[in-house]
Amino acid sequence: MPYYEYHCETNGCTLEIRHKMSEQIETWGDLVERAGVGRGETPSDTPVTKLISAPVPITGSGESQDFGGCGSACGCVPRA
C-alpha cells in the first residue's frame, strides 16, 4: 500500500498515512483515526487535502528501510 500525506488547513498539521489507492480520506476525523493519533481540538468533520508527494525510491539492497514517516510520532497532534 502506498503512503499519502494529508494537510489540514484549520490546524496546519500534515500527517502521513498508508492506505489503499481506492480508499478516500476526506476529514480530520478519518485521518487521525487512520493515523492512530488523537484528534486534539480540531473538529472531526474538518476537511483535509491530499498532498501531491514525490514517490519514495525503492533500493535494490534488500535491506529493511525505515521510512520514518510522520504518522503517530507527529508532534503537531496533542495526545489524548
Distance bins in CASP14 RR format, pairs under 12 A and 6 or more apart:
PFRMAT RR
TARGET T0000
AUTHOR 0000-0000-0000
RMODE 2
METHOD distances of the structure
MODEL  1
1 17 0 0 0 0 1 0 0 0 0 0 0
1 18 1 0 1 0 0 0 0 0 0 0 0
1 19 1 0 0 1 0 0 0 0 0 0 0
1 20 1 0 1 0 0 0 0 0 0 0 0
1 21 0 0 0 0 1 0 0 0 0 0 0
1 22 0 0 0 0 0 1 0 0 0 0 0
1 23 0 0 0 0 1 0 0 0 0 0 0
1 34 0 0 0 0 0 1 0 0 0 0 0
2 16 0 0 0 0 0 1 0 0 0 0 0
2 17 0 0 0 0 0 1 0 0 0 0 0
2 18 1 0 0 1 0 0 0 0 0 0 0
2 19 1 0 0 1 0 0 0 0 0 0 0
2 20 0 0 0 0 1 0 0 0 0 0 0
2 21 1 0 0 1 0 0 0 0 0 0 0
2 22 0 0 0 0 0 1 0 0 0 0 0
2 23 0 0 0 0 0 1 0 0 0 0 0
2 50 0 0 0 0 0 1 0 0 0 0 0
2 53 0 0 0 0 1 0 0 0 0 0 0
2 55 0 0 0 0 1 0 0 0 0 0 0
2 56 0 0 0 0 1 0 0 0 0 0 0
2 58 0 0 0 0 0 1 0 0 0 0 0
2 67 0 0 0 0 0 1 0 0 0 0 0
3 15 0 0 0 0 0 1 0 0 0 0 0
3 16 1 0 1 0 0 0 0 0 0 0 0
3 17 1 0 0 1 0 0 0 0 0 0 0
3 18 1 0 1 0 0 0 0 0 0 0 0
3 19 0 0 0 0 1 0 0 0 0 0 0
3 20 0 0 0 0 0 1 0 0 0 0 0
3 21 0 0 0 0 0 1 0 0 0 0 0
3 34 0 0 0 0 0 1 0 0 0 0 0
3 35 0 0 0 0 0 1 0 0 0 0 0
3 50 0 0 0 0 0 1 0 0 0 0 0
3 51 0 0 0 0 0 1 0 0 0 0 0
3 53 1 0 0 1 0 0 0 0 0 0 0
3 54 0 0 0 0 0 1 0 0 0 0 0
3 55 0 0 0 0 1 0 0 0 0 0 0
3 56 1 0 0 1 0 0 0 0 0 0 0
3 67 1 0 0 1 0 0 0 0 0 0 0
3 68 0 0 0 0 1 0 0 0 0 0 0
3 69 1 0 0 1 0 0 0 0 0 0 0
3 70 0 0 0 0 1 0 0 0 0 0 0
3 71 0 0 0 0 1 0 0 0 0 0 0
4 14 0 0 0 0 0 1 0 0 0 0 0
4 15 0 0 0 0 1 0 0 0 0 0 0
4 16 1 0 0 1 0 0 0 0 0 0 0
4 17 1 0 0 1 0 0 0 0 0 0 0
4 18 1 0 0 1 0 0 0 0 0 0 0
4 19 1 0 0 1 0 0 0 0 0 0 0
4 20 0 0 0 0 0 1 0 0 0 0 0
4 21 0 0 0 0 1 0 0 0 0 0 0
4 23 0 0 0 0 1 0 0 0 0 0 0
4 24 0 0 0 0 0 1 0 0 0 0 0
4 25 1 0 0 1 0 0 0 0 0 0 0
4 30 0 0 0 0 0 1 0 0 0 0 0
4 31 0 0 0 0 1 0 0 0 0 0 0
4 34 0 0 0 0 1 0 0 0 0 0 0
4 35 0 0 0 0 0 1 0 0 0 0 0
4 48 0 0 0 0 0 1 0 0 0 0 0
4 49 0 0 0 0 0 1 0 0 0 0 0
4 50 1 0 1 0 0 0 0 0 0 0 0
4 51 1 0 0 1 0 0 0 0 0 0 0
4 52 0 0 0 0 1 0 0 0 0 0 0
4 53 1 0 0 1 0 0 0 0 0 0 0
4 55 0 0 0 0 0 1 0 0 0 0 0
4 56 0 0 0 0 0 1 0 0 0 0 0
4 69 0 0 0 0 0 1 0 0 0 0 0
4 70 0 0 0 0 0 1 0 0 0 0 0
4 71 0 0 0 0 0 1 0 0 0 0 0
5 13 0 0 0 0 0 1 0 0 0 0 0
5 14 1 0 1 0 0 0 0 0 0 0 0
5 15 1 0 0 1 0 0 0 0 0 0 0
5 16 1 0 1 0 0 0 0 0 0 0 0
5 17 0 0 0 0 1 0 0 0 0 0 0
5 18 0 0 0 0 0 1 0 0 0 0 0
5 19 0 0 0 0 0 1 0 0 0 0 0
5 25 0 0 0 0 0 1 0 0 0 0 0
5 31 0 0 0 0 0 1 0 0 0 0 0
5 35 0 0 0 0 0 1 0 0 0 0 0
5 48 0 0 0 0 1 0 0 0 0 0 0
5 49 0 0 0 0 1 0 0 0 0 0 0
5 50 1 0 0 1 0 0 0 0 0 0 0
5 51 1 0 1 0 0 0 0 0 0 0 0
5 52 0 0 0 0 1 0 0 0 0 0 0
5 53 1 0 1 0 0 0 0 0 0 0 0
5 54 0 0 0 0 0 1 0 0 0 0 0
5 55 0 0 0 0 0 1 0 0 0 0 0
5 56 0 0 0 0 0 1 0 0 0 0 0
5 69 0 0 0 0 1 0 0 0 0 0 0
5 70 1 0 0 1 0 0 0 0 0 0 0
5 71 0 0 0 0 1 0 0 0 0 0 0
5 74 0 0 0 0 0 1 0 0 0 0 0
6 12 0 0 0 0 0 1 0 0 0 0 0
6 13 0 0 0 0 1 0 0 0 0 0 0
6 14 1 0 0 1 0 0 0 0 0 0 0
6 15 1 0 1 0 0 0 0 0 0 0 0
6 16 1 0 0 1 0 0 0 0 0 0 0
6 17 1 0 0 1 0 0 0 0 0 0 0
6 18 0 0 0 0 0 1 0 0 0 0 0
6 19 0 0 0 0 0 1 0 0 0 0 0
6 23 0 0 0 0 0 1 0 0 0 0 0
6 24 0 0 0 0 0 1 0 0 0 0 0
6 25 1 0 1 0 0 0 0 0 0 0 0
6 26 0 0 0 0 1 0 0 0 0 0 0
6 27 0 0 0 0 1 0 0 0 0 0 0
6 28 0 0 0 0 1 0 0 0 0 0 0
6 29 0 0 0 0 0 1 0 0 0 0 0
6 30 0 0 0 0 1 0 0 0 0 0 0
6 31 1 0 1 0 0 0 0 0 0 0 0
6 32 0 0 0 0 1 0 0 0 0 0 0
6 34 0 0 0 0 1 0 0 0 0 0 0
6 35 0 0 0 0 1 0 0 0 0 0 0
6 46 0 0 0 0 0 1 0 0 0 0 0
6 47 0 0 0 0 1 0 0 0 0 0 0
6 48 1 0 1 0 0 0 0 0 0 0 0
6 49 1 0 0 1 0 0 0 0 0 0 0
6 50 1 0 1 0 0 0 0 0 0 0 0
6 51 1 0 0 1 0 0 0 0 0 0 0
6 52 0 0 0 0 0 1 0 0 0 0 0
6 53 0 0 0 0 0 1 0 0 0 0 0
6 70 0 0 0 0 1 0 0 0 0 0 0
6 71 0 0 0 0 0 1 0 0 0 0 0
6 74 0 0 0 0 0 1 0 0 0 0 0
7 13 1 0 0 1 0 0 0 0 0 0 0
7 14 1 0 1 0 0 0 0 0 0 0 0
7 15 0 0 0 0 1 0 0 0 0 0 0
7 16 0 0 0 0 0 1 0 0 0 0 0
7 25 0 0 0 0 0 1 0 0 0 0 0
7 28 0 0 0 0 0 1 0 0 0 0 0
7 31 0 0 0 0 1 0 0 0 0 0 0
7 46 0 0 0 0 0 1 0 0 0 0 0
7 47 0 0 0 0 0 1 0 0 0 0 0
7 48 1 0 0 1 0 0 0 0 0 0 0
7 49 1 0 1 0 0 0 0 0 0 0 0
7 50 0 0 0 0 1 0 0 0 0 0 0
7 51 1 0 1 0 0 0 0 0 0 0 0
7 52 0 0 0 0 0 1 0 0 0 0 0
7 53 0 0 0 0 0 1 0 0 0 0 0
7 70 0 0 0 0 0 1 0 0 0 0 0
7 74 0 0 0 0 0 1 0 0 0 0 0
7 76 0 0 0 0 0 1 0 0 0 0 0
8 14 1 0 0 1 0 0 0 0 0 0 0
8 15 1 0 0 1 0 0 0 0 0 0 0
8 25 0 0 0 0 0 1 0 0 0 0 0
8 26 0 0 0 0 0 1 0 0 0 0 0
8 27 0 0 0 0 1 0 0 0 0 0 0
8 28 1 0 1 0 0 0 0 0 0 0 0
8 29 0 0 0 0 1 0 0 0 0 0 0
8 30 0 0 0 0 0 1 0 0 0 0 0
8 31 1 0 0 1 0 0 0 0 0 0 0
8 32 0 0 0 0 1 0 0 0 0 0 0
8 35 0 0 0 0 0 1 0 0 0 0 0
8 37 0 0 0 0 0 1 0 0 0 0 0
8 39 0 0 0 0 0 1 0 0 0 0 0
8 40 0 0 0 0 0 1 0 0 0 0 0
8 41 0 0 0 0 0 1 0 0 0 0 0
8 42 1 0 0 1 0 0 0 0 0 0 0
8 43 0 0 0 0 0 1 0 0 0 0 0
8 44 0 0 0 0 0 1 0 0 0 0 0
8 45 0 0 0 0 0 1 0 0 0 0 0
8 46 1 0 0 1 0 0 0 0 0 0 0
8 47 1 0 0 1 0 0 0 0 0 0 0
8 48 1 0 1 0 0 0 0 0 0 0 0
8 49 1 0 0 1 0 0 0 0 0 0 0
8 50 0 0 0 0 0 1 0 0 0 0 0
8 51 0 0 0 0 0 1 0 0 0 0 0
8 74 0 0 0 0 0 1 0 0 0 0 0
8 76 0 0 0 0 1 0 0 0 0 0 0
8 77 0 0 0 0 1 0 0 0 0 0 0
9 28 0 0 0 0 0 1 0 0 0 0 0
9 42 0 0 0 0 0 1 0 0 0 0 0
9 46 0 0 0 0 1 0 0 0 0 0 0
9 47 1 0 0 1 0 0 0 0 0 0 0
9 48 0 0 0 0 1 0 0 0 0 0 0
9 49 1 0 0 1 0 0 0 0 0 0 0
9 51 0 0 0 0 0 1 0 0 0 0 0
10 27 0 0 0 0 0 1 0 0 0 0 0
10 28 1 0 0 1 0 0 0 0 0 0 0
10 29 0 0 0 0 0 1 0 0 0 0 0
10 31 0 0 0 0 0 1 0 0 0 0 0
10 39 0 0 0 0 0 1 0 0 0 0 0
10 40 0 0 0 0 0 1 0 0 0 0 0
10 41 0 0 0 0 1 0 0 0 0 0 0
10 42 1 0 1 0 0 0 0 0 0 0 0
10 43 0 0 0 0 1 0 0 0 0 0 0
10 44 0 0 0 0 0 1 0 0 0 0 0
10 45 0 0 0 0 0 1 0 0 0 0 0
10 46 1 0 1 0 0 0 0 0 0 0 0
10 47 0 0 0 0 1 0 0 0 0 0 0
10 48 0 0 0 0 1 0 0 0 0 0 0
10 49 0 0 0 0 0 1 0 0 0 0 0
10 76 0 0 0 0 0 1 0 0 0 0 0
11 28 1 0 0 1 0 0 0 0 0 0 0
11 29 0 0 0 0 0 1 0 0 0 0 0
11 31 0 0 0 0 0 1 0 0 0 0 0
11 32 0 0 0 0 0 1 0 0 0 0 0
11 37 0 0 0 0 0 1 0 0 0 0 0
11 38 0 0 0 0 0 1 0 0 0 0 0
11 39 0 0 0 0 1 0 0 0 0 0 0
11 40 0 0 0 0 1 0 0 0 0 0 0
11 41 1 0 0 1 0 0 0 0 0 0 0
11 42 1 0 1 0 0 0 0 0 0 0 0
11 43 0 0 0 0 1 0 0 0 0 0 0
11 46 1 0 0 1 0 0 0 0 0 0 0
11 47 0 0 0 0 0 1 0 0 0 0 0
11 48 0 0 0 0 1 0 0 0 0 0 0
11 74 0 0 0 0 0 1 0 0 0 0 0
11 75 0 0 0 0 0 1 0 0 0 0 0
11 76 1 0 0 1 0 0 0 0 0 0 0
11 77 0 0 0 0 1 0 0 0 0 0 0
11 78 0 0 0 0 1 0 0 0 0 0 0
12 28 0 0 0 0 0 1 0 0 0 0 0
12 42 0 0 0 0 1 0 0 0 0 0 0
12 46 0 0 0 0 0 1 0 0 0 0 0
12 48 0 0 0 0 0 1 0 0 0 0 0
12 49 0 0 0 0 0 1 0 0 0 0 0
12 74 0 0 0 0 0 1 0 0 0 0 0
12 75 0 0 0 0 0 1 0 0 0 0 0
12 76 1 0 0 1 0 0 0 0 0 0 0
12 77 0 0 0 0 0 1 0 0 0 0 0
13 28 0 0 0 0 1 0 0 0 0 0 0
13 29 0 0 0 0 0 1 0 0 0 0 0
13 31 0 0 0 0 1 0 0 0 0 0 0
13 32 0 0 0 0 1 0 0 0 0 0 0
13 35 0 0 0 0 0 1 0 0 0 0 0
13 37 0 0 0 0 1 0 0 0 0 0 0
13 38 0 0 0 0 0 1 0 0 0 0 0
13 39 0 0 0 0 0 1 0 0 0 0 0
13 40 0 0 0 0 1 0 0 0 0 0 0
13 41 0 0 0 0 0 1 0 0 0 0 0
13 42 1 0 0 1 0 0 0 0 0 0 0
13 46 0 0 0 0 0 1 0 0 0 0 0
13 48 0 0 0 0 1 0 0 0 0 0 0
13 49 0 0 0 0 0 1 0 0 0 0 0
13 51 0 0 0 0 0 1 0 0 0 0 0
13 70 0 0 0 0 1 0 0 0 0 0 0
13 71 0 0 0 0 0 1 0 0 0 0 0
13 74 1 0 0 1 0 0 0 0 0 0 0
13 75 0 0 0 0 1 0 0 0 0 0 0
13 76 1 0 1 0 0 0 0 0 0 0 0
13 77 1 0 0 1 0 0 0 0 0 0 0
13 78 0 0 0 0 0 1 0 0 0 0 0
14 28 0 0 0 0 0 1 0 0 0 0 0
14 31 0 0 0 0 1 0 0 0 0 0 0
14 35 0 0 0 0 0 1 0 0 0 0 0
14 48 0 0 0 0 1 0 0 0 0 0 0
14 49 0 0 0 0 1 0 0 0 0 0 0
14 50 0 0 0 0 0 1 0 0 0 0 0
14 51 1 0 0 1 0 0 0 0 0 0 0
14 53 0 0 0 0 0 1 0 0 0 0 0
14 69 0 0 0 0 0 1 0 0 0 0 0
14 70 1 0 0 1 0 0 0 0 0 0 0
14 71 0 0 0 0 0 1 0 0 0 0 0
14 74 0 0 0 0 1 0 0 0 0 0 0
14 75 0 0 0 0 0 1 0 0 0 0 0
14 76 1 0 0 1 0 0 0 0 0 0 0
14 77 0 0 0 0 0 1 0 0 0 0 0
15 25 0 0 0 0 1 0 0 0 0 0 0
15 28 0 0 0 0 1 0 0 0 0 0 0
15 29 0 0 0 0 0 1 0 0 0 0 0
15 30 0 0 0 0 0 1 0 0 0 0 0
15 31 1 0 1 0 0 0 0 0 0 0 0
15 32 1 0 0 1 0 0 0 0 0 0 0
15 33 0 0 0 0 0 1 0 0 0 0 0
15 34 0 0 0 0 1 0 0 0 0 0 0
15 35 1 0 1 0 0 0 0 0 0 0 0
15 36 0 0 0 0 1 0 0 0 0 0 0
15 37 1 0 0 1 0 0 0 0 0 0 0
15 38 0 0 0 0 0 1 0 0 0 0 0
15 39 0 0 0 0 0 1 0 0 0 0 0
15 42 0 0 0 0 0 1 0 0 0 0 0
15 48 0 0 0 0 1 0 0 0 0 0 0
15 49 0 0 0 0 0 1 0 0 0 0 0
15 50 0 0 0 0 0 1 0 0 0 0 0
15 51 0 0 0 0 0 1 0 0 0 0 0
15 69 0 0 0 0 1 0 0 0 0 0 0
15 70 1 0 1 0 0 0 0 0 0 0 0
15 71 1 0 1 0 0 0 0 0 0 0 0
15 72 0 0 0 0 1 0 0 0 0 0 0
15 73 0 0 0 0 0 1 0 0 0 0 0
15 74 1 0 1 0 0 0 0 0 0 0 0
15 75 0 0 0 0 0 1 0 0 0 0 0
15 76 0 0 0 0 1 0 0 0 0 0 0
15 77 1 0 0 1 0 0 0 0 0 0 0
16 25 0 0 0 0 0 1 0 0 0 0 0
16 31 0 0 0 0 0 1 0 0 0 0 0
16 34 0 0 0 0 0 1 0 0 0 0 0
16 35 1 0 0 1 0 0 0 0 0 0 0
16 36 0 0 0 0 0 1 0 0 0 0 0
16 37 0 0 0 0 0 1 0 0 0 0 0
16 50 0 0 0 0 0 1 0 0 0 0 0
16 51 0 0 0 0 1 0 0 0 0 0 0
16 53 0 0 0 0 1 0 0 0 0 0 0
16 56 0 0 0 0 0 1 0 0 0 0 0
16 67 0 0 0 0 1 0 0 0 0 0 0
16 68 0 0 0 0 1 0 0 0 0 0 0
16 69 1 0 1 0 0 0 0 0 0 0 0
16 70 1 0 1 0 0 0 0 0 0 0 0
16 71 1 0 1 0 0 0 0 0 0 0 0
16 72 0 0 0 0 0 1 0 0 0 0 0
16 73 0 0 0 0 0 1 0 0 0 0 0
16 74 0 0 0 0 1 0 0 0 0 0 0
16 76 0 0 0 0 0 1 0 0 0 0 0
17 23 0 0 0 0 1 0 0 0 0 0 0
17 25 1 0 0 1 0 0 0 0 0 0 0
17 29 0 0 0 0 0 1 0 0 0 0 0
17 30 0 0 0 0 1 0 0 0 0 0 0
17 31 1 0 0 1 0 0 0 0 0 0 0
17 32 0 0 0 0 1 0 0 0 0 0 0
17 33 0 0 0 0 1 0 0 0 0 0 0
17 34 1 0 1 0 0 0 0 0 0 0 0
17 35 1 0 1 0 0 0 0 0 0 0 0
17 36 0 0 0 0 1 0 0 0 0 0 0
17 37 0 0 0 0 1 0 0 0 0 0 0
17 48 0 0 0 0 0 1 0 0 0 0 0
17 50 0 0 0 0 0 1 0 0 0 0 0
17 51 0 0 0 0 0 1 0 0 0 0 0
17 53 0 0 0 0 0 1 0 0 0 0 0
17 67 0 0 0 0 0 1 0 0 0 0 0
17 69 0 0 0 0 1 0 0 0 0 0 0
17 70 0 0 0 0 1 0 0 0 0 0 0
17 71 1 0 0 1 0 0 0 0 0 0 0
17 72 0 0 0 0 1 0 0 0 0 0 0
17 74 0 0 0 0 0 1 0 0 0 0 0
18 25 0 0 0 0 0 1 0 0 0 0 0
18 34 0 0 0 0 1 0 0 0 0 0 0
18 35 0 0 0 0 1 0 0 0 0 0 0
18 36 0 0 0 0 0 1 0 0 0 0 0
18 56 0 0 0 0 0 1 0 0 0 0 0
18 67 0 0 0 0 1 0 0 0 0 0 0
18 68 0 0 0 0 0 1 0 0 0 0 0
18 69 0 0 0 0 1 0 0 0 0 0 0
18 70 0 0 0 0 0 1 0 0 0 0 0
18 71 0 0 0 0 1 0 0 0 0 0 0
18 72 0 0 0 0 0 1 0 0 0 0 0
19 25 1 0 0 1 0 0 0 0 0 0 0
19 30 0 0 0 0 1 0 0 0 0 0 0
19 31 0 0 0 0 0 1 0 0 0 0 0
19 33 0 0 0 0 0 1 0 0 0 0 0
19 34 1 0 0 1 0 0 0 0 0 0 0
19 35 0 0 0 0 0 1 0 0 0 0 0
19 50 0 0 0 0 0 1 0 0 0 0 0
20 34 0 0 0 0 0 1 0 0 0 0 0
21 50 0 0 0 0 0 1 0 0 0 0 0
23 30 0 0 0 0 1 0 0 0 0 0 0
23 31 0 0 0 0 0 1 0 0 0 0 0
23 34 0 0 0 0 1 0 0 0 0 0 0
23 50 0 0 0 0 0 1 0 0 0 0 0
24 30 0 0 0 0 1 0 0 0 0 0 0
24 31 0 0 0 0 0 1 0 0 0 0 0
24 34 0 0 0 0 0 1 0 0 0 0 0
24 47 0 0 0 0 0 1 0 0 0 0 0
24 48 0 0 0 0 0 1 0 0 0 0 0
24 50 0 0 0 0 1 0 0 0 0 0 0
25 31 1 0 1 0 0 0 0 0 0 0 0
25 32 0 0 0 0 0 1 0 0 0 0 0
25 33 0 0 0 0 1 0 0 0 0 0 0
25 34 1 0 0 1 0 0 0 0 0 0 0
25 35 0 0 0 0 1 0 0 0 0 0 0
25 47 0 0 0 0 0 1 0 0 0 0 0
25 48 1 0 0 1 0 0 0 0 0 0 0
25 49 0 0 0 0 1 0 0 0 0 0 0
25 50 1 0 0 1 0 0 0 0 0 0 0
25 51 0 0 0 0 0 1 0 0 0 0 0
26 34 0 0 0 0 0 1 0 0 0 0 0
26 44 0 0 0 0 0 1 0 0 0 0 0
26 45 0 0 0 0 1 0 0 0 0 0 0
26 46 0 0 0 0 1 0 0 0 0 0 0
26 47 1 0 0 1 0 0 0 0 0 0 0
26 48 1 0 0 1 0 0 0 0 0 0 0
26 49 0 0 0 0 1 0 0 0 0 0 0
26 50 0 0 0 0 1 0 0 0 0 0 0
27 33 0 0 0 0 1 0 0 0 0 0 0
27 34 0 0 0 0 0 1 0 0 0 0 0
27 39 0 0 0 0 0 1 0 0 0 0 0
27 42 0 0 0 0 1 0 0 0 0 0 0
27 43 0 0 0 0 1 0 0 0 0 0 0
27 44 1 0 0 1 0 0 0 0 0 0 0
27 45 1 0 1 0 0 0 0 0 0 0 0
27 46 1 0 0 1 0 0 0 0 0 0 0
27 47 1 0 0 1 0 0 0 0 0 0 0
27 48 1 0 0 1 0 0 0 0 0 0 0
27 49 0 0 0 0 0 1 0 0 0 0 0
28 34 0 0 0 0 0 1 0 0 0 0 0
28 35 0 0 0 0 0 1 0 0 0 0 0
28 37 0 0 0 0 0 1 0 0 0 0 0
28 38 0 0 0 0 0 1 0 0 0 0 0
28 39 1 0 0 1 0 0 0 0 0 0 0
28 40 0 0 0 0 1 0 0 0 0 0 0
28 41 0 0 0 0 0 1 0 0 0 0 0
28 42 1 0 1 0 0 0 0 0 0 0 0
28 43 1 0 0 1 0 0 0 0 0 0 0
28 44 1 0 0 1 0 0 0 0 0 0 0
28 45 1 0 0 1 0 0 0 0 0 0 0
28 46 1 0 1 0 0 0 0 0 0 0 0
28 47 1 0 0 1 0 0 0 0 0 0 0
28 48 1 0 1 0 0 0 0 0 0 0 0
28 49 0 0 0 0 0 1 0 0 0 0 0
28 76 0 0 0 0 0 1 0 0 0 0 0
28 77 0 0 0 0 1 0 0 0 0 0 0
29 35 0 0 0 0 1 0 0 0 0 0 0
29 36 0 0 0 0 0 1 0 0 0 0 0
29 37 0 0 0 0 0 1 0 0 0 0 0
29 38 0 0 0 0 1 0 0 0 0 0 0
29 39 1 0 0 1 0 0 0 0 0 0 0
29 40 0 0 0 0 0 1 0 0 0 0 0
29 42 0 0 0 0 1 0 0 0 0 0 0
29 43 0 0 0 0 1 0 0 0 0 0 0
29 44 1 1 0 0 0 0 0 0 0 0 0
29 45 1 0 0 1 0 0 0 0 0 0 0
29 46 1 0 0 1 0 0 0 0 0 0 0
29 47 0 0 0 0 0 1 0 0 0 0 0
29 48 0 0 0 0 1 0 0 0 0 0 0
29 77 0 0 0 0 0 1 0 0 0 0 0
30 36 0 0 0 0 0 1 0 0 0 0 0
30 39 0 0 0 0 0 1 0 0 0 0 0
30 44 0 0 0 0 1 0 0 0 0 0 0
30 45 0 0 0 0 1 0 0 0 0 0 0
30 46 0 0 0 0 0 1 0 0 0 0 0
30 47 0 0 0 0 0 1 0 0 0 0 0
30 48 1 0 0 1 0 0 0 0 0 0 0
30 50 0 0 0 0 0 1 0 0 0 0 0
31 37 0 0 0 0 1 0 0 0 0 0 0
31 38 0 0 0 0 0 1 0 0 0 0 0
31 39 0 0 0 0 1 0 0 0 0 0 0
31 40 0 0 0 0 0 1 0 0 0 0 0
31 42 0 0 0 0 1 0 0 0 0 0 0
31 44 0 0 0 0 1 0 0 0 0 0 0
31 45 0 0 0 0 0 1 0 0 0 0 0
31 46 0 0 0 0 1 0 0 0 0 0 0
31 47 0 0 0 0 0 1 0 0 0 0 0
31 48 1 0 1 0 0 0 0 0 0 0 0
31 49 0 0 0 0 0 1 0 0 0 0 0
31 50 0 0 0 0 1 0 0 0 0 0 0
31 51 0 0 0 0 0 1 0 0 0 0 0
31 70 0 0 0 0 0 1 0 0 0 0 0
31 71 0 0 0 0 0 1 0 0 0 0 0
31 74 0 0 0 0 0 1 0 0 0 0 0
31 77 0 0 0 0 1 0 0 0 0 0 0
32 38 1 0 1 0 0 0 0 0 0 0 0
32 39 1 0 1 0 0 0 0 0 0 0 0
32 40 1 0 0 1 0 0 0 0 0 0 0
32 41 0 0 0 0 0 1 0 0 0 0 0
32 42 0 0 0 0 1 0 0 0 0 0 0
32 43 0 0 0 0 0 1 0 0 0 0 0
32 44 0 0 0 0 1 0 0 0 0 0 0
32 46 0 0 0 0 0 1 0 0 0 0 0
32 48 0 0 0 0 1 0 0 0 0 0 0
32 70 0 0 0 0 0 1 0 0 0 0 0
32 71 0 0 0 0 1 0 0 0 0 0 0
32 72 0 0 0 0 1 0 0 0 0 0 0
32 74 0 0 0 0 1 0 0 0 0 0 0
32 76 0 0 0 0 0 1 0 0 0 0 0
32 77 1 0 0 1 0 0 0 0 0 0 0
32 78 0 0 0 0 0 1 0 0 0 0 0
32 79 0 0 0 0 0 1 0 0 0 0 0
32 80 0 0 0 0 1 0 0 0 0 0 0
33 39 0 0 0 0 1 0 0 0 0 0 0
33 44 0 0 0 0 1 0 0 0 0 0 0
33 48 0 0 0 0 0 1 0 0 0 0 0
33 72 0 0 0 0 0 1 0 0 0 0 0
33 77 0 0 0 0 0 1 0 0 0 0 0
34 48 0 0 0 0 0 1 0 0 0 0 0
34 71 0 0 0 0 1 0 0 0 0 0 0
34 72 0 0 0 0 0 1 0 0 0 0 0
35 48 0 0 0 0 0 1 0 0 0 0 0
35 69 0 0 0 0 0 1 0 0 0 0 0
35 70 0 0 0 0 1 0 0 0 0 0 0
35 71 1 0 1 0 0 0 0 0 0 0 0
35 72 1 0 0 1 0 0 0 0 0 0 0
35 73 0 0 0 0 1 0 0 0 0 0 0
35 74 1 0 0 1 0 0 0 0 0 0 0
35 75 0 0 0 0 0 1 0 0 0 0 0
35 76 0 0 0 0 0 1 0 0 0 0 0
35 77 1 0 0 1 0 0 0 0 0 0 0
36 70 0 0 0 0 0 1 0 0 0 0 0
36 71 1 0 0 1 0 0 0 0 0 0 0
36 72 1 0 1 0 0 0 0 0 0 0 0
36 73 0 0 0 0 0 1 0 0 0 0 0
36 74 0 0 0 0 1 0 0 0 0 0 0
36 77 0 0 0 0 1 0 0 0 0 0 0
36 79 0 0 0 0 0 1 0 0 0 0 0
36 80 0 0 0 0 0 1 0 0 0 0 0
37 70 0 0 0 0 1 0 0 0 0 0 0
37 71 1 0 0 1 0 0 0 0 0 0 0
37 72 1 0 1 0 0 0 0 0 0 0 0
37 73 0 0 0 0 1 0 0 0 0 0 0
37 74 1 0 0 1 0 0 0 0 0 0 0
37 75 0 0 0 0 1 0 0 0 0 0 0
37 76 0 0 0 0 1 0 0 0 0 0 0
37 77 1 0 1 0 0 0 0 0 0 0 0
37 78 0 0 0 0 1 0 0 0 0 0 0
37 79 1 0 0 1 0 0 0 0 0 0 0
37 80 0 0 0 0 1 0 0 0 0 0 0
38 44 0 0 0 0 0 1 0 0 0 0 0
38 71 0 0 0 0 0 1 0 0 0 0 0
38 72 0 0 0 0 1 0 0 0 0 0 0
38 74 0 0 0 0 1 0 0 0 0 0 0
38 75 0 0 0 0 0 1 0 0 0 0 0
38 76 0 0 0 0 0 1 0 0 0 0 0
38 77 1 0 1 0 0 0 0 0 0 0 0
38 78 1 0 0 1 0 0 0 0 0 0 0
38 79 1 0 0 1 0 0 0 0 0 0 0
38 80 1 0 1 0 0 0 0 0 0 0 0
39 45 0 0 0 0 0 1 0 0 0 0 0
39 46 0 0 0 0 1 0 0 0 0 0 0
39 77 1 0 0 1 0 0 0 0 0 0 0
39 78 0 0 0 0 1 0 0 0 0 0 0
39 79 0 0 0 0 0 1 0 0 0 0 0
39 80 1 0 0 1 0 0 0 0 0 0 0
40 46 0 0 0 0 0 1 0 0 0 0 0
40 74 0 0 0 0 0 1 0 0 0 0 0
40 75 0 0 0 0 0 1 0 0 0 0 0
40 76 0 0 0 0 1 0 0 0 0 0 0
40 77 1 0 0 1 0 0 0 0 0 0 0
40 78 1 0 1 0 0 0 0 0 0 0 0
40 79 0 0 0 0 1 0 0 0 0 0 0
40 80 1 0 0 1 0 0 0 0 0 0 0
41 76 0 0 0 0 0 1 0 0 0 0 0
41 77 0 0 0 0 0 1 0 0 0 0 0
41 78 1 0 0 1 0 0 0 0 0 0 0
41 80 0 0 0 0 0 1 0 0 0 0 0
42 48 0 0 0 0 1 0 0 0 0 0 0
42 76 0 0 0 0 0 1 0 0 0 0 0
42 77 0 0 0 0 1 0 0 0 0 0 0
42 78 0 0 0 0 1 0 0 0 0 0 0
51 70 0 0 0 0 0 1 0 0 0 0 0
53 69 0 0 0 0 0 1 0 0 0 0 0
53 70 0 0 0 0 0 1 0 0 0 0 0
55 67 0 0 0 0 0 1 0 0 0 0 0
56 65 0 0 0 0 1 0 0 0 0 0 0
56 66 0 0 0 0 0 1 0 0 0 0 0
56 67 1 0 0 1 0 0 0 0 0 0 0
56 68 0 0 0 0 0 1 0 0 0 0 0
56 69 0 0 0 0 1 0 0 0 0 0 0
57 65 0 0 0 0 1 0 0 0 0 0 0
57 67 0 0 0 0 0 1 0 0 0 0 0
58 65 0 0 0 0 1 0 0 0 0 0 0
58 67 0 0 0 0 0 1 0 0 0 0 0
59 65 1 0 0 1 0 0 0 0 0 0 0
59 67 0 0 0 0 0 1 0 0 0 0 0
66 73 0 0 0 0 0 1 0 0 0 0 0
67 73 0 0 0 0 0 1 0 0 0 0 0
68 74 0 0 0 0 0 1 0 0 0 0 0
70 76 0 0 0 0 1 0 0 0 0 0 0
70 77 0 0 0 0 1 0 0 0 0 0 0
71 77 0 0 0 0 1 0 0 0 0 0 0
72 79 0 0 0 0 1 0 0 0 0 0 0
73 79 0 0 0 0 0 1 0 0 0 0 0
END
